Amino acid sequence: MTARVGIVTFPGSLDDGDAARAVRRAGGHPVPLWHGERGLAGVDAVILPGGFSYGDYLRCGAIARFAPIMADLIPAARAGLPVLGICNGFQILCEAHLLPGALTRNSGRRFISRVVRVRIANAGTAWTAGYERGQEVALVLKSGEGAYVAAPATLDALESEGRIVATYTGGNPNGSARAIAGICNEAGNVVGLMPHPEHAIDPLTGPGADGLAFFAGGVRAPVAR
Amino acid sequence: MTEGGQVTRIIVDVMPKPEIHDPQGQAVARACQRLGFGEVTGVRQGKRFEVELAGPADDSALARVRELAAELLANPVTEQFTVRED
C-alpha cells in the first residue's frame, strides 16, 4: 500500500508544492492538509513545509502553532506519528514544544539561499533511515532565521542522546549552536530540519538528489510503526 | 467597550536574553556609529506590546497578562519579558 503523507499548507507556506513532489518522487502519495481544518485524514506521516506562515508575525512559527490542525497534529506527533518540519516547519515544531530550542536570526543577518553540505548524525529517525550515519549530503539552505539556539543543558542532552540529526559541515552558515542543522524528539519520529531536502531531489532543479531519502523515510513510515 | 466598561492597558516589554546574539541590535548600533553617534556603544532590540483588557488593573489582570506573555508574546528560550501597568 502506498504511504499517504500529509502536507500542511498554512497561509504563507511556500514549499508545500515541492514537498508533495518529493513525496511522489519517493513513491508516496501526498495528501494536502489545510491549516484551518481539523483532522489528519488518516495519513501515515505529516510534513510541515517551508515558507513564511502567517507572515512570520510575532515570531517565525508562533502563530501557526495555534492553527486548528495543530490541535490534532500535536497529540498525534506525541503518540508517534512521523512528522518532518522543514525550515518554517522546524520553527513551528519548536514553537509547538514538540522540539526543544528555537531558531533565531542568522548570525550574519543576511538571508541565506545556497547549497550547503550537511552531515547526517543520526540515521535512526523515522526520516533519516535511508542514510548512513556520517553521510554527507548536499541540501539547500533558504532562511533568514535559521540559527538554532537552546540552553547549554539542552544542547548537551541533544548531543548525548543522539538527537542531533544533522550538522553543517565545511563552515557554519548561520551561527547555529554546535552547527546544528536538524534535531529530533526523544522517540525519533519528529524531526526538524533547517535546510530543504525537497529542493534537492532532482539534479535538474537542485544540487542533486541527496534529499530524496528523507521522503522515502516518510513513505516507509507505515511499515515502521 | 460597553458603556461604563473599564479598559486596562498593560505593557509587555520583550527583550532578547542577554546571552542571545542580537544581530538586529548590532546592525542598529553600527548605523548609530555611521550617523555620528560615536558615543553609542551598544543597542539591543526588543518588542513592546500594549495589551488592552476588560476590567480593572489589579493583580489578577497582571497575572493573566504574565501568563499570556510566557505562553505567546515571548519565547522563553530566547526572550525575557516584563509586565507593568501603563
Chai-1 contact restraints between the chains, C-beta under 6 A:
chainA,res_idxA,chainB,res_idxB,connection_type,confidence,min_distance_angstrom,max_distance_angstrom,comment,restraint_id
A,R59,B,N75,contact,1.0,0.0,6.0,A-B,restraint_1
A,G101,B,V77,contact,1.0,0.0,6.0,A-B,restraint_2
A,A102,B,N75,contact,1.0,0.0,6.0,A-B,restraint_3
A,A102,B,V77,contact,1.0,0.0,6.0,A-B,restraint_4
A,A102,B,T78,contact,1.0,0.0,6.0,A-B,restraint_5
A,T104,B,T78,contact,1.0,0.0,6.0,A-B,restraint_6
A,R105,B,P23,contact,1.0,0.0,6.0,A-B,restraint_7
A,R109,B,P23,contact,1.0,0.0,6.0,A-B,restraint_8
A,R109,B,A27,contact,1.0,0.0,6.0,A-B,restraint_9
A,V149,B,T78,contact,1.0,0.0,6.0,A-B,restraint_10
